Amino acid sequence: MVDLGDEELEINYPTRWEYTVIVLQDADSDAIIAEIFQDIDYTVQPSRISSSGKYVSVKVHAMVYSDDDRLANFAALRDHELVRFVI
């Protein structure tokens, strides 16, 4: 984690934000992403498969308009029952 001390990260909105989403291999990552980002401009890019083949990751690039948008998307991904990890 980056320690910015007393400084806050400055993000100029609107911007495209990248989320890396890790799910079990047999989960339908496209359906999960579509469910969460249904009213948001986004793209999905396959990323990696774990060495064991148990997990896959995808990169989601989504348009966000504020910190609240960015964090709400993160929380929705994190809280989804089939998502194992979000970066």
Backbone as a chain_set.jsonl record, in Angstrom:
{"seq": "MVDLGDEELEINYPTRWEYTVIVLQDADSDAIIAEIFQDIDYTVQPSRISSSGKYVSVKVHAMVYSDDDRLANFAALRDHELVRFVI", "coords": {"N": [[0.849, -1.173, 0.0], [0.456, 2.276, -0.677], [1.785, 4.943, 1.103], [0.589, 8.039, 1.497], [0.967, 9.917, 3.342], [-0.085, 12.929, 4.699], [-1.28, 13.737, 2.428], [-3.866, 13.578, -0.053], [-5.002, 11.302, -2.515], [-5.344, 12.56, -5.707], [-7.85, 12.478, -7.973], [-9.018, 13.028, -11.131], [-12.195, 13.487, -12.145], [-14.728, 13.04, -14.699], [-13.483, 9.673, -15.119], [-11.891, 6.745, -16.485], [-11.823, 3.802, -14.668], [-9.892, 1.115, -13.433], [-10.675, -2.123, -12.398], [-9.572, -5.118, -11.013], [-10.813, -8.278, -11.045], [-11.285, -11.244, -9.321], [-12.388, -14.488, -9.693], [-13.895, -17.759, -9.126], [-12.985, -20.383, -11.375], [-15.191, -21.649, -12.626], [-17.222, -19.786, -12.377], [-19.442, -17.423, -13.862], [-18.023, -14.869, -15.031], [-18.606, -12.765, -16.802], [-21.39, -12.434, -16.533], [-21.558, -11.727, -13.833], [-20.188, -9.259, -13.811], [-21.807, -7.808, -15.616], [-24.178, -7.71, -14.157], [-23.487, -6.052, -11.996], [-22.485, -3.705, -13.189], [-24.568, -2.655, -14.727], [-25.752, -0.168, -15.56], [-23.62, 1.329, -16.376], [-20.914, 2.557, -18.328], [-18.711, 0.245, -19.483], [-15.907, -1.998, -20.027], [-14.69, -5.342, -20.474], [-11.834, -7.27, -19.933], [-10.192, -10.261, -20.414], [-7.843, -11.607, -18.094], [-5.92, -13.282, -16.323], [-5.259, -16.773, -15.57], [-5.166, -18.784, -12.745], [-2.314, -20.698, -11.589], [-3.128, -23.184, -10.725], [-5.478, -23.404, -12.027], [-7.845, -22.928, -10.798], [-8.856, -20.375, -10.335], [-9.823, -17.372, -12.07], [-8.987, -14.208, -13.474], [-10.296, -11.027, -14.36], [-10.103, -7.893, -16.036], [-11.799, -4.974, -15.442], [-12.798, -2.108, -16.984], [-14.2, 0.818, -16.164], [-16.372, 3.644, -16.481], [-16.236, 6.212, -14.197], [-17.655, 8.737, -12.128], [-17.225, 10.013, -9.771], [-15.732, 9.875, -6.448], [-17.519, 8.481, -4.861], [-18.935, 6.905, -6.752], [-16.819, 5.282, -7.704], [-16.006, 3.917, -5.38], [-18.4, 2.666, -4.65], [-18.783, 0.863, -6.759], [-16.555, -0.789, -6.316], [-17.231, -1.828, -3.781], [-19.599, -3.223, -4.423], [-18.607, -5.205, -6.123], [-16.786, -6.497, -4.371], [-18.547, -7.476, -2.444], [-20.063, -9.346, -3.756], [-21.224, -12.66, -3.921], [-19.87, -14.559, -5.498], [-17.461, -13.481, -6.142], [-14.083, -13.536, -5.391], [-11.936, -11.861, -4.832], [-10.952, -8.414, -5.115], [-9.125, -5.991, -6.82]], "CA": [[0.0, 0.0, 0.0], [1.216, 3.513, -0.763], [1.505, 5.897, 2.174], [0.653, 9.398, 0.996], [1.074, 10.823, 4.486], [-1.249, 13.796, 4.859], [-1.814, 14.071, 1.108], [-4.911, 12.718, -0.586], [-4.876, 10.978, -3.917], [-6.205, 13.418, -6.507], [-8.364, 11.818, -9.167], [-9.834, 13.96, -11.906], [-13.387, 12.819, -12.664], [-14.907, 11.6, -14.877], [-12.318, 8.928, -15.582], [-12.066, 5.286, -16.572], [-11.141, 3.172, -13.542], [-9.688, -0.317, -13.643], [-10.849, -3.064, -11.303], [-9.215, -6.493, -11.329], [-11.788, -9.091, -10.324], [-10.88, -12.646, -9.293], [-13.525, -15.384, -9.421], [-13.637, -19.175, -9.389], [-12.94, -20.713, -12.799], [-16.503, -22.008, -13.165], [-18.178, -18.686, -12.228], [-19.66, -16.659, -15.093], [-17.552, -13.519, -14.706], [-19.316, -11.781, -17.626], [-22.703, -12.201, -15.924], [-21.33, -11.005, -12.576], [-19.835, -7.882, -14.153], [-22.993, -7.187, -16.209], [-25.133, -7.474, -13.064], [-23.03, -4.937, -11.16], [-22.238, -2.505, -13.99], [-25.63, -2.615, -15.723], [-26.021, 1.187, -16.068], [-22.324, 2.0, -16.43], [-20.096, 2.273, -19.498], [-17.581, -0.573, -19.049], [-15.379, -3.056, -20.888], [-14.073, -6.438, -19.731], [-10.688, -7.864, -20.61], [-9.649, -11.419, -19.691], [-6.514, -11.288, -17.587], [-5.071, -14.434, -16.008], [-5.785, -17.988, -14.948], [-4.205, -19.201, -11.718], [-1.515, -21.87, -11.975], [-3.904, -24.39, -10.435], [-6.663, -23.391, -12.868], [-9.035, -22.787, -9.958], [-9.329, -18.996, -10.366], [-9.547, -16.524, -13.225], [-9.16, -12.782, -13.208], [-10.647, -10.171, -15.481], [-9.954, -6.466, -15.775], [-12.981, -4.209, -15.806], [-12.553, -0.674, -17.128], [-15.524, 1.432, -16.047], [-16.42, 5.091, -16.332], [-16.7, 6.659, -12.878], [-17.854, 10.18, -12.121], [-16.915, 10.556, -8.446], [-15.216, 8.901, -5.48], [-18.644, 7.635, -4.443], [-19.133, 5.904, -7.815], [-15.669, 4.368, -7.723], [-16.041, 3.076, -4.181], [-19.619, 1.842, -4.688], [-18.49, -0.247, -7.669], [-15.63, -1.673, -5.611], [-17.981, -2.521, -2.73], [-20.529, -4.175, -5.048], [-17.797, -6.346, -6.559], [-16.254, -7.165, -3.175], [-19.619, -8.124, -1.691], [-20.743, -10.367, -4.56], [-20.91, -13.978, -3.355], [-18.983, -15.355, -6.358], [-16.177, -12.782, -6.31], [-13.158, -13.911, -4.315], [-11.004, -10.776, -4.509], [-10.988, -7.26, -6.032], [-7.967, -5.085, -6.691]], "C": [[0.894, 1.235, 0.0], [0.794, 4.439, 0.361], [1.688, 7.296, 1.616], [0.786, 10.412, 2.124], [-0.207, 11.608, 4.653], [-1.898, 14.156, 3.527], [-2.895, 13.078, 0.695], [-4.635, 12.475, -2.059], [-5.844, 11.856, -4.699], [-6.574, 12.691, -7.799], [-9.276, 12.81, -9.863], [-10.98, 13.185, -12.566], [-14.026, 13.664, -13.743], [-13.625, 10.962, -15.407], [-12.689, 7.455, -15.716], [-11.21, 4.669, -15.475], [-11.026, 1.683, -13.808], [-9.851, -1.082, -12.339], [-10.369, -4.419, -11.798], [-10.058, -7.378, -10.421], [-11.381, -10.557, -10.452], [-12.073, -13.492, -8.85], [-13.075, -16.825, -9.604], [-13.755, -19.438, -10.886], [-14.335, -20.967, -13.372], [-17.57, -20.922, -12.987], [-18.277, -17.94, -13.561], [-19.292, -15.201, -14.831], [-18.267, -12.46, -15.541], [-20.679, -11.445, -17.029], [-22.576, -11.413, -14.625], [-21.078, -9.53, -12.862], [-21.066, -7.153, -14.72], [-24.034, -6.846, -15.146], [-24.765, -6.225, -12.273], [-22.938, -3.629, -11.948], [-23.338, -2.266, -15.023], [-25.907, -1.232, -16.297], [-24.751, 2.009, -16.247], [-21.602, 1.59, -17.708], [-18.858, 1.504, -19.031], [-17.125, -1.515, -20.154], [-14.732, -4.095, -19.992], [-12.96, -7.031, -20.577], [-10.223, -9.075, -19.8], [-8.217, -11.117, -19.259], [-5.666, -12.543, -17.395], [-5.892, -15.605, -15.497], [-4.738, -18.42, -13.934], [-3.474, -20.461, -12.164], [-2.25, -23.176, -11.716], [-5.142, -24.503, -11.331], [-7.952, -23.183, -12.093], [-9.664, -21.396, -10.06], [-8.999, -18.333, -11.697], [-9.702, -15.07, -12.794], [-9.51, -12.076, -14.502], [-10.407, -8.731, -15.055], [-11.2, -5.776, -16.297], [-12.573, -2.745, -15.842], [-13.912, 0.0, -17.17], [-15.403, 2.938, -15.898], [-16.981, 5.417, -14.95], [-16.703, 8.181, -12.858], [-17.523, 10.833, -10.785], [-16.269, 9.463, -7.586], [-16.32, 7.942, -5.057], [-18.929, 6.548, -5.473], [-18.052, 4.833, -7.762], [-15.731, 3.39, -6.556], [-17.277, 2.181, -4.13], [-19.428, 0.65, -5.617], [-17.587, -1.27, -6.996], [-16.387, -2.5, -4.566], [-18.932, -3.564, -3.315], [-19.784, -5.407, -5.543], [-17.347, -7.173, -5.353], [-17.321, -7.986, -2.463], [-20.352, -9.212, -2.473], [-20.289, -11.747, -4.094], [-19.951, -14.801, -4.201], [-17.622, -14.715, -6.611], [-15.296, -13.116, -5.109], [-12.268, -12.764, -3.881], [-11.146, -9.681, -5.552], [-9.767, -6.402, -5.751], [-8.315, -3.804, -7.431]], "O": [[1.964, 1.234, 0.609], [-0.394, 4.695, 0.558], [2.806, 7.701, 1.298], [0.725, 11.62, 1.892], [-1.291, 11.031, 4.74], [-2.943, 14.804, 3.498], [-2.845, 11.899, 1.045], [-4.103, 13.337, -2.758], [-7.034, 11.894, -4.389], [-5.71, 12.341, -8.604], [-10.193, 13.363, -9.256], [-10.757, 12.338, -13.431], [-13.89, 14.887, -13.723], [-12.802, 11.613, -16.051], [-13.67, 6.988, -15.136], [-10.022, 4.968, -15.361], [-11.946, 1.063, -14.343], [-9.253, -0.743, -11.318], [-10.727, -4.829, -12.902], [-10.025, -7.249, -9.197], [-11.159, -11.052, -11.557], [-12.678, -13.26, -7.803], [-12.01, -17.087, -10.164], [-14.538, -18.786, -11.577], [-14.627, -20.543, -14.49], [-18.712, -21.116, -13.405], [-17.295, -17.845, -14.297], [-20.144, -14.396, -14.454], [-18.515, -11.361, -15.046], [-21.077, -10.28, -17.024], [-23.391, -10.533, -14.347], [-21.678, -8.657, -12.235], [-21.335, -6.012, -14.346], [-24.695, -5.811, -15.228], [-25.637, -5.43, -11.922], [-23.277, -2.565, -11.429], [-23.062, -1.723, -16.094], [-26.279, -1.145, -17.468], [-24.799, 3.239, -16.268], [-21.662, 0.434, -18.125], [-18.046, 2.036, -18.275], [-17.867, -1.793, -21.096], [-14.279, -3.783, -18.891], [-13.122, -7.263, -21.775], [-9.894, -8.935, -18.622], [-7.471, -10.45, -19.976], [-4.793, -12.836, -18.213], [-7.035, -15.461, -15.061], [-3.545, -18.421, -14.238], [-3.962, -21.201, -13.018], [-2.022, -24.167, -12.41], [-5.777, -25.556, -11.393], [-9.039, -23.253, -12.667], [-10.874, -21.252, -9.889], [-8.025, -18.687, -12.361], [-10.45, -14.754, -11.869], [-9.083, -12.47, -15.587], [-10.493, -8.391, -13.875], [-11.603, -5.968, -17.445], [-12.067, -2.206, -14.858], [-14.69, -0.218, -18.099], [-14.469, 3.447, -15.279], [-18.062, 4.958, -14.581], [-15.866, 8.828, -13.487], [-17.537, 12.059, -10.669], [-16.263, 8.288, -7.951], [-16.091, 6.741, -4.912], [-19.142, 5.392, -5.108], [-18.34, 3.636, -7.774], [-15.533, 2.187, -6.726], [-17.211, 1.062, -3.622], [-19.862, -0.457, -5.299], [-17.823, -2.475, -7.093], [-16.209, -3.714, -4.475], [-19.061, -4.661, -2.773], [-20.272, -6.528, -5.399], [-17.51, -8.392, -5.326], [-17.036, -9.064, -1.94], [-21.18, -9.925, -1.906], [-19.096, -11.973, -3.894], [-19.27, -15.673, -3.662], [-16.741, -15.325, -7.216], [-15.718, -12.991, -3.96], [-11.88, -12.681, -2.715], [-11.422, -9.955, -6.72], [-9.425, -6.127, -4.601], [-7.507, -2.877, -7.474]]}, "num_chains": 1, "name": "protein.A"}
